[in-house]
Amino acid sequence: MTSFKFSSDPENPYTYSQPTEEIYSLTNEVEKIILFKKDVLINVIAADNQYWPLPWYFRKAKNVAWNFAPPNDIYKFEIIIAQPNFTEEITDKLYNLPPAGEKYLYIPLIEKDIPIRPGNYFSSYIRNDLYQKFINTTNIE
């Protein structure tokens, strides 16, 4: 059945679904930051490693971590892209685990969750200090 009747149905877990058009709003913003800061630290978090095709779009980035859960050192990353079900755990780790002097404010990079494939949404966050430097240097909002 999966080979023929539902071969292109996005609900079929064994079928490859093309990325959504909305993926570009996320990847374009991240690419702008990468151009601004070549060594930006990015962490992508997805259950069961469901982050494809983000590795393709971020292939030029030098420092990308790919995780299936938020690591304890999440606060060391300047951009965080994660499935929304990790938001509470990420927030807890960002504001409760860092040692003194290493707590930063994170803001949304994109205001809404972005589907990278049908049904697979991601939230994105950027450290506010990096975002302010980016905006002030590039005059882009």
N, C-alpha and C positions, 0 to 999 in steps of 0.2 A: 504494500500500500504506500509506504513512504517513497518508494522509487518512482511511482507513476501518478497516482491519484492526488497526492498532496506534495508533489515534488517541489513546488515553488511557493507553498503556503508559509508565510512568516511564523505561523503558530507551530509548524513542524520543527522540533528541536534539531533535526538532522539536516536541515536545509540551510544553505548559506543565503543570508539576506543581505542585499546591497546596503551600504551606509545610507543614512538619510541625508537630505540636503542640509539639514540643520547642523550636521557635524562641522561644517565649514565655519560657522560662527565661533565655535570653540577652537578649532585648530588654527584659524587665522589669528585669533587673539594670542594664542600661545606662541605662534611663530613670530609675531611682533615683539613679544617679550624676549624670545630667544635672540632675535636680531639686536635688541637693546643690550641684553646681558647674555653673552654666549655660554657662560658656565652656570646658568640658572639651574637650581635643583628642583626637579619635578618628581612627584610621587603620584602614580596612578594605581588606584585600588579598585578591584572588581572581584566579586565572588566567583569562584571557579575559573578565574583568569579570563573572564568574559569582556576583555577590553579591545579585542580586535575590531576595527582596523587602526586603532590609535598608534600601535608601534610603527605602522607604515607612515603615518602623517608626522610622527615625531622622530623619524629616523635621523634627522640632522642634529637633534639635541644630544648633547654630550653626557648629560647627567640625569637619566630617567630611571627611576626605580619602579618595577612592576610587582605589585603585591596582591594577594588574595584577602588581606585584612590589614587594618591600619597598624603600622609598626610602632613601637614605643618611642622611637626617635622621630616621629612624624613632624615635630616642631622644627627640625633642621631643614625642612624643605620649604622652598619659597612659593611653589605652586603645587596645589593638591587637586587632583581630579579623581572623583570617587563616585560610586553608585550611592544614591541618596540614603539607602538603608544603613550606611556607615556614618552618617552625619553626627549622631549623638556620641558615638565612640571617638570619632576624630576630635570633636569639640572637647570632650573630656581629656583626651591626651594632649591636645594643644595647650590647654590652660591649666592642667594639674600636674603634668609630668616634668616640664622643663625646669632646669635649675634657675636660680635667681639670675636675672639679667638676660635670660634667653626666651622670655615670653614675648610674643609678638601678636599684634592684632591682625586677623585675617578677614578679608572682605570678599564678596563674590566677584569672580572674574567675569562671569556671565550671570545676569540676573535670574535666569530661569534654568531649570534642568534641561539638558540637551539629550535627545535620543541619538545615539550613534548608529544604532540599528533599531528596527521596530521593536518596541518594548524594552529596550536596554538604555536606560537613562543615566546621565552623569551630571553631578554638581561640580562646580569648579571654584576654587578659592585661590587668592593670591595674598601674599604678605603685604600689608598696607604700606610699609616703608618702601618696598620695591615699586609698588604701583605709583606712589607719589613721585618718586624719582623718575619713573618712566613718563608720567604725564608732564611733569615740569620740564623734562629734557626734550621730549618729542612734540609737545603741544598737541597731542592727540587724546581725545576723550572718547 
